[in-house]
Amino acid sequence: MQGVNTIAAWVAAISRTRTPSQGGHARLGRARLGRARLGRKAGVMLAAVAASLALSLPAQADNPNQGKKFKVAADVGLVPFFMRGADGKLDGFSNDLTQEVAQRMGYDGAEVIDTPFSAIFAGLFSSRYDMVAAPTNTTRERAEQMLFAEPYMAGGLSFLAKKGATVNTLDDLKGKTIAVNNGSFSDRWLQDNQDKYGYKIQRFNKNTDAVQAVAIGRAFANMSETPLARYIATQTPALAPVYDMTTEANYAFAFRKDDTALRNRVDEVLECMKQDGSLSKLHMKWFGTEPNAGTAMTVIFPGYGVPDYPGYEPTGHTPDCSRP
């Protein structure tokens, strides 16, 4: 509106009249005629500018995220979710998903802030970013501290070891060293069950380093989420999953407790991606198979968040998949 006010002031200025001096009526008449013509031109310009602003302001109001980046956090290097290609650019299933979510919300894409998983929630709580985009397992303990959008992928845990190794039961892990990504869901499971099964825990700030420890013989196995373990096995012929476990946890995006509106908006975008099949297409692209029917990648959850978890909102809604 500043431009409109400036032109309006200009029109007002050139429209002012001065008291004519004696004998100056002829010159005054010509000046008034010139000002009238200039005033008409300025009026046309003012109307055009006002019309242009009137058209642009509603669009900006409808899309407050235009020209902005959606700030999210991820543990870059966790394949195939967030990783760097040969050209140094970010790639991966979760990167594709996050960029799509950001664009559907009207942002100019997502800005991914590389953060070790062990520090990722502290960065969220201190407002370094607005969402944790790294694959995050939903747990009740975490739901007490943060908000989850509805799940977008089934979880599970697996042990990855050198080919030829066998694990028939978890008791077979007694005395063995298990490498894990520090602060991850896998790390927490290992801590909770260490006394029961008697293994040793070796922690790393990147899961790639934990996998390398297995490859060079420093650890017997790497424990990570099942989708990750299966992908690593396709890329590392010397390693193979040796034991899988199902869990109740799924992957979901995480937010601060007071960001209910943002959580709900992302929740709706995920529902739209499930409806139009674009989420399943990403699974096919990165894992080579269709997602299992009836899992978090295809099921639209009622309300907002994870049903029956802290922070869940049972409010019924129909997402508007056309709006930014």
N, C-alpha and C positions, 0 to 999 in steps of 0.2 A: 504493500500500500504506500510505501514511501515515494515511489515514482508518481503515483496519482496525485499525492499531496503537492509534490514539486510542480507538476504541470498546472494544477489548480491555482497555485500561488502565482505562477507566471501569467496565466490568463487574467487573474485578478489585477495584477500589476499593470498589464498593458491596457486594461479596460478603464483605468482611473482617468479622470479628466482634471485639467487644471484651469483656473480662472484665466481667460484670455486677456492679453494686454490690449490697450486701445489701438485700434487699427489692425489688429491681428485676426479679425473674424474670418477672412478668406483663408489664411494659413490654417486656422483652427478647423475650418470645415474640411480642408484636404486631409489634415491629420486625423480627424475623426473618421473619415472614410477609410483611410489606411488602417487605422486601428480596428475598425469594424471588420475589414477583410481578414486581418491577421487574427482577430478574435474568433472568427468563424473557423479558420484553419486550425487554431489551437483547440477549439471545441471538438472538432472532428478527431484530432489526435488524442485528446483526453478520453473521448468516448471509446476509441479503439483500444487504448491501454486498459481502461476499466473493464471492457468486455473480455480482453485477453486474460486479465487477472481473475475475473469472475469464472472463467472456464478452467483455469489452472488450479485455483484454490480448492475446489471440491476434490479434485484428483489427489492433491497432496494430503487433504484431510482423510480421504479413504485409504491412503497408503502412507502412514507416518514413517515407515521404514525405508522409503525410497532414498537411495544414495548412501545407505548405511550398510555395515557388515554385521552379521550376527556373530557375537563373540562366544566361542565354545572351547572346551578343553578336551584334549585327547592325549593318550600315551602313544605318541608316534613311534612306530616300530612294531606294534602289535599286529602282525599279519593274520588274516588278510583284511583287517579292519581299518587301520590307519598306517600307511607306510609310504616311503618315498620311492618313486620310480627311478629309472636310470637317468632321467632328465632332472632329477631333484624335486619334481613336483609331487604333491600329495596325491595318493591314490588309495583305493581300498573300498570294501563294502560300506563301512561306516562313514567314510569320507563322502562317497556318492550319496548315501542316504542323507547326511547332514546338509550337504549343498542343496539337495532337492527340497528339503524341509525349509531351509532359509529362503530359497527363491519363491516357494509357494506362499511364504509369509510376506513377500514383497521386499525382502532384503536384496542387496546386490551380492548374494552369496554369503558364505560363512568364513570367518577368520578363525582358523584353528590354532590354538595356543598349546604348544607341546609341553606337557606336564607329567612328571612321573606319577604313576597311579597312587603311590604312597602319600603324595601331597595334593592330590587332585581335589579332594573335598574341602581341604583347608583353603585352597584358592577359590573355590565356589563361595564359601561362607564369607571370604574377605572381598567379594565382588570383583575379582580379577576377570571374570567372565560370567555369562548368564546361564550357561547350561553345560553339564558334563555330557559330552557326546561319545566318550569312550564306552565300549560295551560294559555296562554296569549291571551286575546281578541284583535283582530286587530282594531285599531281606527286610524283615520287620524292624530289626535294629536300625538299619539305614533309614527306613521310612519314618522313624521317630525323629530324625534329624533333618530330613530333606523331603521334597515332593518328587514323586515319580509320575511321568506321563504313562499312558497305557503301554504294556509290553509290546515289543516289535519282533522278538525272536526268542525261541526256546533255549534254555541254558543246558546244564549238564557239566560234569567234570570227567576228565580222562587223564590217564598216565601215559606218557610217551617215553619209550625206551628204545634201545638198540634192537634191531631185528634179531630174532632168536630168543630174546628174553621172554619169560612167561610170568604172569601174575594170575593165579587162579582165584585167590582170595586176598583180601587186604592183609591178612596175617602174614602173607609172603613178603611183605615190605619190612618186616622186623629187622633192624640193624642196617638197613639200606639208607642211602642219602637221596633225598628228593629235592630237586631244584625248583624254585618257584619265584614268580614275580612278586616282589615285596609289596604288601598292602592290598593284594588282590583278594577276590573271593576264594580262590584256591588256597592262598596263604592262610586265610582265616580257618578254612576247613582243616588244613594240616595242623594248625595250632590246637584246634578243638579236639582232634583225635590222636594227637601224638602219643599221649600216655597209653592209650588203648592199643595202638598198633606198633609202637616202639621204633619208628623210623627217625632219621635225623633230617633236619630242615636246613637247606642252604638257600639264602635269599639273594636276589639280584634286583637292581633297579629297572632292568628291561627284561622282558621274557625272552628276547632273542639271546641274551647272555645266559639265561637259564637253560635254554635248548642247547647252546654251545657247550655248556658244562657236561651235558649228557653225551654229546657227540665225541668229546675228547676223553671221556671216562672219569671225569671228576665227580659225577653224580650218576646214580642208577637210572633215575627217571625224572622227567619234568611233569609237573601237574599243572594243567590249565583247563580252560573251558573247552568242552567237546568240539564245537565248531572250529576253534583255533587249532586244537591238536590234530584234527583230521586234515586241515589245510596244510599244516606244517609237514605232515606225513607225505602229502602229494608232492611237496617241493624238496623233501630230504629223504632220498631213497634208503639211507642207512637207518632211519628211525621208523617206528610204527606204534600205533596205540596198542597198549597191552591190557588195559582195564578201563571200562567205562562205567560211570554212575549217573543215574538220573537224579535230578533235584527238583524241588518245587519252584526254584527261582527261574526267572526269565530276564532277558535284557530289557532295560528301559532307560530313557533319558532322565537325568536328575536335575533338580532346580532348588533354589533357596525356598525356605518355608513361606516367605511372604510374596513369592512370585506366582500366585495362583492363576492370574490372568494369562501369563505367558505359558505356564504349564498347560492350561486348558486349550490355548490356541494350538500349541504343538500337538496335543492329543488329537485335536480335530484334523490336523493335517495328516497325521498317521492313519486316521480312519479313512480319509480320502484316498490315500495311497494303497490301503488294503482293498478298498472298493474297486478302484480302477486297475488293480493288478500290478502296479508299478513296483510295489515292494517285493512281490514274488519274482518279478523280472530281475531285480538286483540280486536276489538269492541265486537264481539260475546263472547269472553272469559270474558270480564269484565262487559258488560252491558246486556248480555243474549239475544241480538237480533242482526239481521243484520242491518247495517247502512241504513238510508233512501236513496233510489236512488236519484241521482241528487244533493247530498249534498257534502260538502268539502271532505268527507272521500272517495268518489269514483270518483269525478270529477278531471281530470288533467287540471290545469290552464295553459293557454298559457304564454310563457315568464317565467320570474323569479320574484317571489314575489306576492303581492296582486294587481291584475289589477286595474288600475286607482288610486292607492295610491302613495304617495311619495316613492321613492326608487324602484319602479317597473321598470323592464327591459323587453321590449317587444320582445327581441331576441328569434327567433324561434330555437328550438333545439330538438334533439332526445337523451334521456339519454342513456349512456352506462351502462347497469345494470350488466355487468360482471367485471368491474374494481373496485379495492378498492378505 
